[in-house]
Amino acid sequence: MHTYQPLNCDLHDFLEIACLRGYVLNVEQIDGQRLIARAVTTRTASSKEEFMVFEQDGHSVELRLDQLLAITPLDDHAEFGRIVFSEAVCRF
């Protein structure tokens, strides 16, 4: 896997909303894979890499945030639609 690139700061809000609401998401990854899973939380590793934690069929699945291409909530009354992640990064 390539060197971690932090996610655009503005896009973190959508991930936080998805976790707080427990949305089921259609997750598109940059390698073309897809995942349908419930958003649980985000976490930051000691290496400063950030991950999204999902629940799928009773199992925990983690994806590094820079591997996300787009997320689409599948819940009827979601607060947002499809969100596409960009190359812009947030540096602290």
C-alpha positions in Angstrom: 0.0 0.0 0.0 1.2 3.5 -0.8 2.2 6.2 1.7 -0.8 7.5 3.7 -2.4 10.7 2.4 -4.7 12.4 5.0 -8.3 13.0 4.0 -9.6 16.5 3.2 -10.8 18.0 6.5 -14.2 18.9 5.2 -15.0 15.3 4.3 -14.5 14.1 7.9 -17.8 15.6 8.8 -19.7 13.2 6.6 -17.8 10.2 8.1 -18.7 11.5 11.6 -22.4 11.9 10.7 -22.5 8.4 9.2 -21.0 6.9 12.4 -23.2 8.9 14.7 -26.4 7.9 12.8 -25.1 4.3 12.2 -25.8 4.6 8.5 -25.5 1.6 6.2 -23.2 2.7 3.4 -22.3 1.6 0.0 -18.5 2.1 0.2 -16.6 2.4 -3.1 -12.8 1.9 -2.8 -10.2 3.3 -5.1 -9.2 -0.3 -6.2 -12.7 -0.8 -7.5 -14.0 -3.0 -4.6 -17.3 -2.2 -2.9 -18.5 -2.9 0.6 -22.0 -2.6 2.0 -21.7 -2.1 5.8 -22.8 0.0 8.8 -20.5 2.9 9.8 -19.3 2.5 13.4 -16.4 4.8 14.1 -13.1 6.2 12.9 -9.8 5.6 14.5 -6.2 7.0 14.2 -3.3 4.6 14.4 0.0 5.5 16.1 1.4 5.9 12.6 -1.2 8.7 12.1 -3.0 6.7 9.5 -6.8 7.1 9.8 -9.3 4.3 9.4 -13.1 4.0 9.1 -14.5 1.1 11.1 -17.5 -0.7 9.7 -19.7 -3.6 10.8 -20.6 -6.2 8.2 -22.4 -9.4 9.1 -21.3 -9.2 12.7 -17.7 -8.6 11.9 -15.5 -5.5 12.2 -14.0 -4.2 8.9 -11.5 -1.3 8.8 -10.6 0.6 5.7 -7.8 3.3 5.5 -9.5 6.6 4.7 -7.3 7.3 1.7 -8.5 4.1 0.1 -12.1 5.4 0.0 -13.4 6.6 -3.4 -17.0 7.4 -2.3 -19.6 6.6 0.2 -23.4 6.5 -0.3 -25.8 6.1 2.6 -28.5 3.6 2.0 -30.8 4.8 4.8 -34.0 6.4 3.5 -33.7 9.6 5.5 -29.9 10.1 5.4 -28.6 13.7 5.8 -26.4 13.5 2.7 -26.2 11.6 -0.6 -23.2 10.2 -2.4 -19.9 11.8 -1.2 -16.8 11.5 -3.4 -13.5 11.9 -1.7 -10.8 13.9 -3.5 -7.0 14.2 -3.6 -7.1 17.3 -1.4 -5.6 16.6 2.0 -5.8 17.9 5.5 -2.5 18.4 7.3 -2.3 19.2 11.0 
